[in-house]
Amino acid sequence: MFLPNQRHFLSRNIRGTVAFPAILVSVAISSVIIASALPVTGVRTTEIPSMAKTVEAVELSDLHRAPIMDRDFYDQAFAADVQGFAETPAGIRGLVLPHHLLAASLIARVVEAVAAKTTPERIVIVAPDHLGRSRYPAIVSAAGFETPYGIVRPDTKAVEALLASGVVASDEKPFEEDVSVSALMPFLKRAFLEAEVVAVMVNARLDDAKSERLAAALPADGKTLVIASVDFSHYGRSRVAGLHDVTAEAALASADVSGLGDLDVDSPQSLGVLSRTMGAAGAGKMTLLKRSDSAEIMSADPIETTSYVLAAFSMGAVAVDSPVTVLAVGDMMFDRAVRDRMTVHGADWPFASIRGQEDRFFRGVDVMTGNLEGAISPKSPPVKENDFGFDDGVAATLAGLRFDVVNLANNHTLDQGRSGADRTAKVLDAAGLGHVGDQVKDDLPPWTTVIRGRKVALLGFDAAGREPDEPTVEGAVRAAKSANDLVIVSVHWGDEYKPLANGYQREFGRKLVEWGADAVLGTHPHVVEGMEVWQGKPIFWSLGNFIFDQDWSAETKQGLAVGLAFREKGIEVRLFPIDVKSSQPRLVFGEEEAKRLETFAARSDLDPALRGQAKKGIIEIGNAD
């Protein structure tokens, strides 16, 4: 029988580890089974071998235990030859470390490198109460932690001071049941032999005000190392996790505390406390030491991964330039069979497959957008052959999934007349959902936002059955670019059901870039077309369908979601092929995914290097300058 912490460890660290080194898997499983038969508290320890000497006899009323007590497991992690780390800076005051023990060698590499440059007397760990067992938003442990290298002692005075401040409560039970703190203790004991620890757990009840109070109360002097024990993207493919991690890294590097809540991480609260603590200490300079994930470590690509971001904070200012991430999807239509399916199964039915656990697919990006193919309005005459009108609840559903802005520049916006289009804008506004463009107007203002100091604008133009007025469009794009750092343009264009872009798409797309667009997102053909890179900017000719009912062909049941990371120099593109089954998009995997990417690359106008990258789903576009 496994205790909760051991069950949690097994489910998140052993499952699917076929390619993970067999000895570590064996050690992990056997150690957890053995540990499950031992008491977790009330342990009295006599001499336990440590790195350089024997630890003195210790008597503590409560003693928590590392989830793995086999010393060989950690020795192998410290001995592993892991590469690709950034240079460890001097004067480190804070760290971000994972507690997922598939990343044991990464954790070992970082703490060993830090220990070579600093010797903290105290280590503060802020970690998630995953199970939410405590009724308090923040708790501290007064206990020590048993590890294969000896006992990690609590800093009793610091713990008492925290309790006296009233910002934390005493609750030992979650420390027994969760590995977010105990998993790190063996690494810390080996690397920082004499350091004492202040172990804090936080949960979703820790709001911004409480986080600020906790950060102010934590010891953070030059003799203290503060660690946020956090695993990053969960439950998604490695390529999706990579996009989400770019956002998380940017938020941390720029001290964007307000943006932490939407990150794809297991504890934005822990990161918030660390960020505030480092800011107050003047240690705002973040160095990304390593980014990896369980798929890379296992040399496999499972459907679900956990990603690891290891970072250090040292004295200095926060980053000024920060990446901006965007997730774009294709045509979304909520009438006809889609409406019928939503009536039977619920308003969230179309998104049930792709949203993933805890809506993870739709989290972890700065801006999310798609083309809304119709009006949010009751139907009114005259009725066309394809006459779309959506229920008001569509706006709330999209907003609830974290869509930020939708494109209304398409050939169905006026299906319910000008009054229907105006009503659509009002319903979207009421739901807090932005919108751009119109079916016939080319002079509407952009939707704008500011992401970590970078100004972002989105524009939309309809070129399906009409050609936009180019002088007006040029003026709009140039004006947006002059007032913003990034400009993204959505265009409804092309030939329906044709897999290759036509001449107008190519010509107009290039003009948009020349006028100032940093990316062009095409829709309307209802099938996936290719892309090109013009003057260092991506132009996607058609993303195909995302939410639709065109079940009558394989091509119309396929789509493409696109992730974009706009860095200071260059743009990273991530391609996510999808199937649309019964109006539900879902990511495709394995051989089918490889086939889709191969087809997308073949339909694209890319140089050989970029074409090869497209086949792998990640395209690195260099600086246009």
C-alpha positions as CSV (number, residue, x, y, z in Angstrom):
1,M,0.0,0.0,0.0
2,F,1.4,3.4,-1.0
3,L,1.1,6.5,1.0
4,P,-0.2,9.5,-0.9
5,N,3.3,11.0,-1.5
6,Q,4.6,7.8,-2.8
7,R,1.6,7.2,-5.1
8,H,2.2,10.8,-6.4
9,F,5.8,10.0,-7.0
10,L,5.1,6.8,-8.9
11,S,2.4,8.3,-11.1
12,R,4.5,11.3,-12.1
13,N,8.0,9.9,-12.2
14,I,7.8,6.2,-13.2
15,R,4.9,5.9,-15.6
16,G,6.1,5.5,-19.2
17,T,9.8,5.4,-18.5
18,V,10.7,2.6,-20.9
19,A,13.7,4.5,-22.2
20,F,14.7,6.0,-18.8
21,P,17.9,4.3,-17.4
22,A,16.8,1.0,-16.0
23,I,18.9,1.2,-12.8
24,L,17.3,4.5,-11.8
25,V,13.8,3.2,-12.5
26,S,14.6,0.1,-10.5
27,V,16.0,2.1,-7.6
28,A,13.0,4.5,-7.7
29,I,10.4,1.7,-7.6
30,S,12.2,-0.4,-4.9
31,S,12.9,2.5,-2.7
32,V,9.4,3.8,-2.8
33,I,8.0,0.3,-2.0
34,I,10.4,0.0,1.0
35,A,9.6,3.5,2.2
36,S,5.9,2.7,2.1
37,A,6.4,0.2,4.9
38,L,8.2,2.7,7.2
39,P,6.7,5.4,9.4
40,V,6.9,8.9,8.0
41,T,7.0,10.8,11.3
42,G,8.4,10.2,14.7
43,V,11.7,8.8,13.3
44,R,14.7,8.7,15.6
45,T,17.9,8.5,13.7
46,T,21.4,7.6,14.9
47,E,24.5,7.8,12.9
48,I,23.7,8.2,9.2
49,P,26.7,8.3,6.7
50,S,27.0,11.6,5.0
51,M,29.3,12.9,2.2
52,A,32.4,13.5,4.2
53,K,31.6,12.5,7.8
54,T,29.1,10.8,10.0
55,V,26.2,12.9,11.1
56,E,25.8,13.2,14.8
57,A,22.9,11.4,16.5
58,V,19.7,13.5,16.0
59,E,16.5,13.4,17.8
60,L,13.5,15.3,16.4
61,S,9.9,15.0,17.3
62,D,9.0,14.9,13.6
63,L,11.2,13.9,10.7
64,H,10.0,13.8,7.1
65,R,11.7,11.5,4.6
66,A,12.9,11.8,1.1
67,P,10.8,9.7,-1.3
68,I,13.8,7.7,-2.4
69,M,16.3,6.6,0.3
70,D,18.7,4.7,-1.9
71,R,21.9,6.6,-2.0
72,D,23.0,5.1,-5.3
73,F,20.1,6.9,-7.0
74,Y,21.5,10.3,-6.1
75,D,25.1,9.3,-6.6
76,Q,24.3,8.3,-10.2
77,A,22.5,11.6,-10.7
78,F,25.5,13.6,-9.6
79,A,27.8,11.4,-11.7
80,A,25.7,11.7,-14.9
81,D,27.3,13.5,-17.8
82,V,24.6,16.0,-18.7
83,Q,25.3,18.8,-21.2
84,G,23.8,22.0,-22.5
85,F,23.8,24.1,-19.3
86,A,24.4,27.8,-19.3
87,E,27.3,29.1,-17.2
88,T,26.3,29.4,-13.6
89,P,26.6,33.1,-12.6
90,A,28.2,34.4,-9.4
91,G,26.3,35.7,-6.5
92,I,23.3,33.5,-6.9
93,R,20.4,34.3,-4.5
94,G,17.6,32.2,-5.9
95,L,16.9,29.1,-8.0
96,V,14.1,27.5,-9.9
97,L,14.3,23.7,-9.7
98,P,12.0,20.9,-10.6
99,H,11.0,18.2,-8.1
100,H,10.1,15.7,-10.8
101,L,12.7,13.0,-10.1
102,L,13.1,12.1,-13.8
103,A,15.1,15.3,-13.8
104,A,17.4,14.1,-11.0
105,S,20.6,14.5,-13.0
106,L,19.6,18.1,-14.0
107,I,18.9,19.0,-10.3
108,A,22.2,17.5,-9.3
109,R,24.1,19.4,-11.9
110,V,22.7,22.7,-10.9
111,V,23.1,22.4,-7.1
112,E,26.6,21.2,-7.5
113,A,27.5,24.1,-9.8
114,V,25.9,26.6,-7.4
115,A,27.7,25.0,-4.4
116,A,31.0,25.6,-6.1
117,K,30.3,29.3,-6.0
118,T,28.4,29.9,-2.8
119,T,27.9,28.4,0.6
120,P,24.5,29.4,2.0
121,E,23.8,29.0,5.7
122,R,20.1,28.8,5.1
123,I,18.0,27.5,2.2
124,V,14.4,28.6,1.8
125,I,12.2,26.3,-0.3
126,V,8.8,27.4,-1.5
127,A,6.9,24.6,-3.1
128,P,3.4,23.6,-4.0
129,D,0.9,21.8,-1.9
130,H,-0.2,19.8,-4.9
131,L,-3.0,18.0,-3.2
132,G,-4.4,21.1,-1.5
133,R,-4.6,19.3,1.8
134,S,-3.9,22.3,4.0
135,R,-6.7,24.7,4.7
136,Y,-4.0,27.5,5.0
137,P,-2.6,29.3,2.0
138,A,0.9,29.0,3.2
139,I,2.5,26.6,5.7
140,V,5.9,26.0,7.1
141,S,7.5,22.8,8.5
142,A,9.3,22.8,11.8
143,A,10.6,19.3,11.1
144,G,13.8,18.0,9.6
145,F,14.2,15.8,6.6
146,E,15.9,12.4,6.5
147,T,18.0,11.8,3.4
148,P,20.6,9.2,2.4
149,Y,23.3,11.7,3.2
150,G,22.0,12.7,6.6
151,I,19.5,14.9,8.2
152,V,18.6,18.3,6.8
153,R,17.9,20.4,9.9
154,P,15.3,23.1,10.0
155,D,16.3,26.7,10.8
156,T,14.3,26.8,13.9
157,K,14.7,30.6,14.6
158,A,13.6,31.5,11.0
159,V,10.7,29.1,11.2
160,E,9.6,30.6,14.6
161,A,9.9,34.1,13.1
162,L,7.7,33.2,10.2
163,L,5.1,31.7,12.4
164,A,5.2,34.8,14.6
165,S,4.6,37.0,11.6
166,G,1.3,35.3,11.0
167,V,1.9,34.8,7.2
168,V,2.2,31.1,7.5
169,A,0.7,28.3,9.6
170,S,2.1,25.2,11.1
171,D,0.8,22.1,9.3
172,E,3.1,19.1,8.9
173,K,0.7,16.7,7.2
174,P,1.1,18.0,3.6
175,F,4.9,17.7,3.9
176,E,4.4,14.0,4.5
177,E,2.0,13.5,1.6
178,D,3.7,15.6,-1.1
179,V,7.2,15.3,-2.6
180,S,7.6,18.9,-3.8
181,V,9.8,19.6,-0.8
182,S,11.2,16.2,0.3
183,A,12.3,15.3,-3.3
184,L,14.9,18.1,-3.3
185,M,16.3,17.4,0.2
186,P,18.9,14.7,-0.8
187,F,20.4,17.0,-3.5
188,L,20.6,19.9,-1.1
189,K,22.1,17.9,1.7
190,R,24.9,16.6,-0.5
191,A,25.6,19.9,-2.1
192,F,25.2,22.2,0.9
193,L,26.1,19.9,3.8
194,E,25.6,22.3,6.7
195,A,22.8,24.5,5.5
196,E,19.6,24.6,7.4
197,V,16.3,24.8,5.7
198,V,13.0,26.7,5.9
199,A,10.4,24.6,4.0
200,V,7.3,26.4,2.9
201,M,4.3,25.0,1.0
202,V,1.7,27.2,-0.7
203,N,-1.5,26.5,-2.6
204,A,-4.1,28.2,-4.7
205,R,-5.4,30.1,-1.7
206,L,-2.3,32.3,-1.7
207,D,-3.5,35.4,-3.4
208,D,-1.3,38.3,-4.5
209,A,-1.7,40.2,-1.2
210,K,-0.7,37.1,0.9
211,S,2.1,36.4,-1.5
212,E,3.6,39.9,-1.0
213,R,3.4,39.5,2.8
214,L,5.0,36.1,2.6
215,A,7.8,37.3,0.4
216,A,8.5,40.2,2.7
217,A,8.6,37.9,5.7
218,L,11.0,35.3,4.2
219,P,14.7,35.6,5.1
220,A,16.5,36.6,1.9
221,D,19.9,38.0,3.0
222,G,23.2,37.2,1.4
223,K,23.5,34.0,3.5
224,T,20.2,32.6,2.2
225,L,19.4,30.7,-1.0
226,V,15.7,30.8,-2.0
227,I,14.4,28.0,-4.2
228,A,11.1,27.7,-5.9
229,S,10.4,24.0,-6.4
230,V,8.2,23.9,-9.5
231,D,7.6,21.6,-12.4
232,F,6.6,23.4,-15.6
233,S,4.3,22.3,-18.5
234,H,2.2,19.3,-17.8
235,Y,0.1,16.8,-19.7
236,G,0.9,18.0,-23.2
237,R,3.2,17.2,-26.1
238,S,6.9,18.3,-25.9
239,R,6.3,20.8,-28.7
240,V,3.4,22.4,-26.9
241,A,5.3,22.4,-23.6
242,G,8.1,24.2,-25.3
243,L,5.9,27.1,-26.4
244,H,4.4,27.4,-22.9
245,D,7.8,27.3,-21.3
246,V,9.0,30.3,-23.4
247,T,6.1,32.3,-21.8
248,A,7.0,31.1,-18.3
249,E,10.7,31.9,-18.8
250,A,9.8,35.4,-20.1
251,A,7.5,36.1,-17.2
252,L,10.1,35.1,-14.7
253,A,13.0,37.0,-16.4
254,S,10.9,40.2,-16.6
255,A,9.5,39.8,-13.1
256,D,6.0,39.8,-14.6
257,V,4.2,38.7,-11.4
258,S,0.8,39.6,-12.8
259,G,1.2,37.1,-15.7
260,L,2.1,34.1,-13.6
261,G,-1.4,33.0,-13.0
262,D,-2.0,31.8,-16.6
263,L,1.3,30.0,-16.9
264,D,1.4,26.2,-17.6
265,V,3.2,25.4,-14.3
266,D,2.2,23.4,-11.2
267,S,2.6,26.3,-8.8
268,P,2.4,29.9,-10.1
269,Q,2.1,30.8,-6.4
270,S,5.6,29.5,-5.6
271,L,7.1,31.4,-8.6
272,G,5.3,34.5,-7.5
273,V,6.8,34.3,-4.0
274,L,10.3,33.7,-5.5
275,S,9.9,36.6,-7.9
276,R,8.8,39.0,-5.3
277,T,11.6,37.9,-2.9
278,M,14.3,38.3,-5.5
279,G,12.9,41.7,-6.5
280,A,13.1,43.0,-3.0
281,A,16.7,41.6,-2.7
282,G,17.8,43.3,-5.9
283,A,18.5,39.9,-7.5
284,G,16.3,40.4,-10.5
285,K,18.8,39.1,-13.1
286,M,17.6,35.6,-14.3
287,T,19.9,33.1,-16.0
288,L,18.2,30.2,-17.8
289,L,20.5,27.4,-16.9
290,K,18.7,24.6,-18.7
291,R,15.3,23.7,-20.2
292,S,14.4,20.1,-20.8
293,D,11.4,17.7,-20.4
294,S,10.6,14.1,-19.7
295,A,10.4,13.2,-23.4
296,E,14.0,14.4,-23.9
297,I,15.3,12.6,-20.9
298,M,13.5,9.3,-21.9
299,S,14.5,9.8,-25.6
300,A,10.8,9.3,-26.5
301,D,7.8,11.4,-27.4
302,P,5.0,10.4,-25.1
303,I,1.6,12.0,-25.4
304,E,2.1,13.5,-21.9
305,T,5.3,15.2,-20.7
306,T,6.5,17.3,-17.8
307,S,8.9,20.0,-18.6
308,Y,11.7,21.4,-16.5
309,V,13.0,24.9,-16.3
310,L,16.2,25.4,-14.2
311,A,17.1,29.0,-13.6
312,A,19.2,31.1,-11.3
313,F,18.7,34.6,-9.9
314,S,21.6,36.8,-9.1
315,M,22.2,40.5,-8.3
316,G,21.2,42.7,-11.2
317,A,18.2,44.2,-13.1
318,V,15.4,42.3,-14.6
319,A,15.3,41.6,-18.4
320,V,14.2,44.5,-20.6
321,D,13.6,42.5,-23.8
322,S,11.1,39.7,-23.5
323,P,9.6,37.2,-25.9
324,V,5.9,37.3,-26.7
325,T,4.0,34.1,-27.4
326,V,0.9,33.7,-29.6
327,L,-1.3,30.7,-30.3
328,A,-3.4,31.0,-33.4
329,V,-6.1,28.6,-34.7
330,G,-8.2,28.6,-37.9
331,D,-11.9,28.8,-38.7
332,M,-14.4,28.5,-35.8
333,M,-18.1,28.0,-36.7
334,F,-20.8,27.4,-34.1
335,D,-23.9,26.8,-36.2
336,R,-25.5,23.9,-38.1
337,A,-24.2,20.5,-36.8
338,V,-21.9,22.2,-34.3
339,R,-24.8,23.9,-32.6
340,D,-26.7,20.6,-32.6
341,R,-23.8,18.8,-30.9
342,M,-23.4,21.6,-28.4
343,T,-27.1,21.4,-27.6
344,V,-26.7,17.7,-26.8
345,H,-23.3,17.6,-25.2
346,G,-22.9,21.1,-23.7
347,A,-21.3,24.4,-24.7
348,D,-17.8,23.1,-24.1
349,W,-18.2,20.1,-26.4
350,P,-16.1,21.3,-29.3
351,F,-13.1,21.9,-27.1
352,A,-13.4,18.7,-24.9
353,S,-10.6,16.8,-26.7
354,I,-8.0,19.4,-27.3
355,R,-8.2,21.4,-24.1
356,G,-6.4,18.6,-22.1
357,Q,-6.2,18.3,-18.4
358,E,-6.8,21.6,-16.6
359,D,-7.2,23.3,-20.0
360,R,-3.4,23.1,-20.4
361,F,-3.5,23.5,-24.2
362,F,-5.0,26.9,-23.8
363,R,-2.7,28.1,-21.1
364,G,0.8,29.3,-21.1
365,V,0.6,31.8,-24.0
366,D,0.4,35.6,-24.0
367,V,-2.1,36.0,-26.8
368,M,-4.6,33.5,-28.3
369,T,-6.6,34.2,-31.4
370,G,-8.7,32.5,-34.1
371,N,-11.2,33.4,-36.8
372,L,-14.8,33.6,-35.7
373,E,-16.7,32.5,-38.8
374,G,-20.1,34.1,-38.3
375,A,-22.2,36.4,-36.2
376,I,-23.2,36.1,-32.6
377,S,-26.8,36.9,-33.3
378,P,-30.2,35.3,-33.9
379,K,-30.8,34.5,-37.5
380,S,-32.7,37.0,-39.6
381,P,-33.8,37.2,-43.3
382,P,-32.7,37.0,-46.0
383,V,-31.3,33.5,-45.3
384,K,-28.3,32.5,-47.4
385,E,-27.3,29.0,-48.3
386,N,-24.5,29.2,-45.7
387,D,-26.1,31.5,-43.1
388,F,-24.4,31.5,-39.7
389,G,-25.7,32.8,-36.4
390,F,-24.3,31.8,-33.1
391,D,-25.6,31.7,-29.5
392,D,-24.5,34.4,-27.1
393,G,-22.8,31.7,-24.9
394,V,-20.1,31.2,-27.6
395,A,-18.4,34.4,-26.4
396,A,-18.3,33.3,-22.8
397,T,-17.0,29.9,-23.8
398,L,-14.1,31.3,-25.8
399,A,-13.3,33.8,-23.1
400,G,-13.3,31.1,-20.5
401,L,-10.8,29.2,-22.6
402,R,-8.5,32.2,-22.5
403,F,-9.0,33.4,-26.1
404,D,-7.9,37.0,-26.2
405,V,-9.1,38.2,-29.6
406,V,-11.0,36.9,-32.6
407,N,-11.0,37.9,-36.2
408,L,-14.3,39.2,-37.6
409,A,-12.9,40.1,-41.0
410,N,-14.5,37.2,-43.0
411,N,-17.3,36.5,-45.4
412,H,-19.8,35.5,-42.8
413,T,-19.7,38.4,-40.4
414,L,-22.6,40.1,-42.1
415,D,-24.7,36.9,-42.4
416,Q,-27.2,38.5,-40.0
417,G,-26.8,42.0,-41.5
418,R,-25.1,45.0,-40.1
419,S,-27.2,44.8,-36.9
420,G,-25.9,41.3,-36.4
421,A,-22.3,42.3,-36.8
422,D,-22.8,45.2,-34.4
423,R,-24.4,42.9,-31.9
424,T,-21.5,40.4,-32.2
425,A,-19.1,43.2,-31.2
426,K,-21.2,44.1,-28.2
427,V,-21.5,40.5,-27.0
428,L,-17.8,40.0,-27.4
429,D,-17.1,43.2,-25.5
430,A,-19.3,42.1,-22.7
431,A,-17.4,38.8,-22.4
432,G,-14.1,40.7,-22.3
433,L,-13.1,39.2,-25.7
434,G,-11.3,41.4,-28.2
435,H,-12.1,41.5,-31.9
436,V,-10.6,42.9,-35.1
437,G,-11.8,43.5,-38.6
438,D,-15.0,43.5,-40.6
439,Q,-16.4,41.9,-43.7
440,V,-16.3,45.1,-45.8
441,K,-14.5,47.8,-43.6
442,D,-10.8,48.0,-43.9
443,D,-10.2,51.0,-41.7
444,L,-11.1,49.6,-38.3
445,P,-8.6,50.1,-35.4
446,P,-6.4,47.3,-34.2
447,W,-6.8,45.3,-31.0
448,T,-3.8,46.2,-28.8
449,T,-2.2,44.9,-25.7
450,V,1.0,45.3,-23.8
451,I,3.0,42.1,-22.9
452,R,5.9,42.7,-20.5
453,G,6.5,46.1,-21.9
454,R,6.1,45.1,-25.6
455,K,3.2,46.6,-27.5
456,V,1.3,44.2,-29.6
457,A,-1.4,44.9,-32.2
458,L,-3.7,42.6,-34.2
459,L,-5.5,43.6,-37.4
460,G,-8.0,41.8,-39.6
461,F,-8.9,42.1,-43.3
462,D,-11.4,40.2,-45.4
463,A,-10.3,39.3,-48.9
464,A,-12.7,36.4,-49.6
465,G,-14.9,37.4,-52.6
466,R,-13.5,41.0,-52.4
467,E,-10.2,42.7,-52.5
468,P,-9.5,45.1,-49.7
469,D,-8.6,48.6,-50.5
470,E,-4.8,48.5,-50.5
471,P,-4.1,52.1,-49.7
472,T,-6.4,51.8,-46.7
473,V,-4.8,48.6,-45.6
474,E,-1.3,49.9,-46.0
475,G,-2.1,52.9,-43.9
476,A,-3.6,50.8,-41.2
477,V,-0.7,48.4,-41.0
478,R,1.9,51.1,-41.1
479,A,0.1,53.1,-38.4
480,A,-0.1,50.0,-36.2
481,K,3.6,49.3,-36.7
482,S,4.6,52.8,-35.9
483,A,2.7,52.6,-32.6
484,N,3.5,49.0,-31.6
485,D,6.4,46.6,-31.4
486,L,4.6,43.7,-33.0
487,V,1.9,43.6,-35.6
488,I,0.0,40.4,-36.5
489,V,-2.5,40.5,-39.4
490,S,-5.3,38.0,-39.9
491,V,-6.5,37.7,-43.5
492,H,-9.5,35.8,-44.8
493,W,-8.5,34.9,-48.4
494,G,-7.7,32.2,-50.9
495,D,-9.7,29.5,-52.7
496,E,-12.0,27.2,-50.7
497,Y,-10.9,23.6,-50.5
498,K,-7.7,24.3,-52.5
499,P,-4.5,23.0,-50.8
500,L,-2.2,25.5,-52.5
501,A,-2.1,29.2,-52.1
502,N,-3.1,31.3,-55.1
503,G,-1.2,34.3,-56.6
504,Y,-3.2,36.9,-54.7
505,Q,-2.4,35.3,-51.3
506,R,1.3,35.3,-52.1
507,E,1.3,38.9,-53.4
508,F,-0.9,40.4,-50.8
509,G,0.8,38.5,-47.9
510,R,4.2,39.9,-49.0
511,K,2.8,43.4,-49.1
512,L,1.5,43.1,-45.6
513,V,5.0,42.2,-44.4
514,E,6.6,45.0,-46.3
515,W,4.1,47.4,-44.7
516,G,5.0,46.2,-41.2
517,A,3.3,42.9,-40.4
518,D,5.4,40.6,-38.2
519,A,3.2,37.6,-39.0
520,V,0.3,36.9,-41.3
521,L,-2.4,34.4,-40.4
522,G,-4.6,33.1,-43.2
523,T,-8.0,31.5,-43.1
524,H,-11.0,30.7,-45.4
525,P,-9.9,27.8,-47.6
526,H,-11.1,25.3,-44.9
527,V,-8.0,23.1,-45.6
528,V,-4.4,23.5,-44.5
529,E,-2.2,25.3,-47.0
530,G,1.5,25.9,-46.6
531,M,3.6,29.0,-45.6
532,E,6.5,31.1,-46.6
533,V,8.9,33.4,-44.9
534,W,9.2,36.9,-46.4
535,Q,11.7,39.3,-45.1
536,G,12.1,37.2,-42.0
537,K,8.4,37.1,-41.2
538,P,6.1,34.0,-41.5
539,I,3.0,34.1,-43.7
540,F,0.6,31.2,-43.2
541,W,-1.7,30.9,-46.2
542,S,-4.4,28.8,-44.4
543,L,-4.7,27.2,-41.0
544,G,-7.7,25.2,-42.1
545,N,-10.7,24.4,-39.8
546,F,-10.6,24.4,-36.0
547,I,-14.3,24.2,-35.0
548,F,-16.5,23.2,-38.0
549,D,-18.9,20.5,-39.2
550,Q,-17.4,19.8,-42.7
551,D,-17.2,16.1,-42.0
552,W,-17.5,15.1,-45.7
553,S,-13.7,15.1,-46.6
554,A,-10.4,14.2,-44.9
555,E,-8.9,17.6,-45.9
556,T,-11.7,19.7,-44.3
557,K,-11.4,17.6,-41.1
558,Q,-7.8,18.7,-40.7
559,G,-6.4,21.9,-39.3
560,L,-3.3,23.5,-38.0
561,A,-2.7,25.4,-34.8
562,V,0.4,27.6,-34.8
563,G,2.5,28.8,-31.9
564,L,4.7,31.8,-32.4
565,A,7.4,33.1,-30.0
566,F,8.6,36.6,-31.0
567,R,12.0,37.0,-29.6
568,E,14.2,40.1,-29.7
569,K,15.9,38.6,-32.7
570,G,14.0,36.1,-34.7
571,I,10.7,34.2,-34.5
572,E,10.2,30.6,-33.4
573,V,7.3,28.8,-35.0
574,R,5.7,25.6,-33.6
575,L,3.3,23.6,-35.7
576,F,0.5,21.6,-34.2
577,P,-1.5,19.5,-36.7
578,I,-5.0,18.6,-35.6
579,D,-7.9,16.4,-36.6
580,V,-11.5,17.7,-36.4
581,K,-13.8,14.8,-35.6
582,S,-17.5,15.6,-34.9
583,S,-16.5,19.2,-34.6
584,Q,-13.9,18.5,-31.9
585,P,-10.3,19.3,-32.8
586,R,-7.6,17.1,-31.3
587,L,-3.9,17.0,-31.7
588,V,-2.5,14.2,-33.9
589,F,0.5,12.0,-33.0
590,G,3.0,9.6,-34.3
591,E,3.1,8.6,-37.9
592,E,0.0,10.7,-38.7
593,E,1.6,13.8,-37.3
594,A,4.7,13.2,-39.3
595,K,2.7,12.7,-42.4
596,R,0.8,16.0,-41.9
597,L,4.0,17.9,-41.3
598,E,5.6,16.4,-44.4
599,T,2.5,17.5,-46.4
600,F,2.6,21.0,-44.9
601,A,6.3,21.3,-45.8
602,A,5.6,20.2,-49.4
603,R,2.9,22.9,-49.7
604,S,5.2,25.6,-48.4
605,D,7.6,27.9,-50.1
606,L,10.6,27.5,-47.8
607,D,14.4,27.1,-48.3
608,P,15.7,23.6,-47.8
609,A,16.8,24.3,-44.2
610,L,13.5,25.7,-43.1
611,R,11.6,23.0,-45.0
612,G,13.5,20.4,-43.0
613,Q,12.6,22.2,-39.8
614,A,8.9,22.3,-40.8
615,K,8.9,18.5,-41.2
616,K,10.0,18.4,-37.5
617,G,7.3,20.9,-36.4
618,I,9.6,23.7,-35.1
619,I,10.9,26.4,-37.4
620,E,13.6,28.9,-36.3
621,I,13.4,32.1,-38.3
622,G,16.4,34.4,-37.9
623,N,16.5,38.1,-37.5
624,A,15.3,39.8,-40.7
625,D,17.9,42.6,-40.2
